[in-house]
Amino acid sequence: MSQLNDQSTERRNKPSTTANGTPIARIKSTDLFRQMRELEIDHGGRIYKLRLTQLNKLILTA
């Protein structure tokens, strides 16, 4: 069982890449929210809301 946990942790900590091998930026949610529970993202002039739920899940709505 310990080996499974080690492999899972290793996958989580390994930097992600796109299909062509380009690295994907990773931002910690704590850095993104900065003590808030909701933020707005302007994407091409449309506003999206990213919320942190009571169960610590993320919800993105338009």
PyMOL commands that set and color helices and strands:
alter all, ss='L'
color gray80, all
select helices_A, chain A and resi 2-13+29-33
alter helices_A, ss='H'
color red, helices_A
select strands_A, chain A and resi 38-43+46-52+58-61
alter strands_A, ss='S'
color yellow, strands_A
deselect
rebuild
show_as cartoon
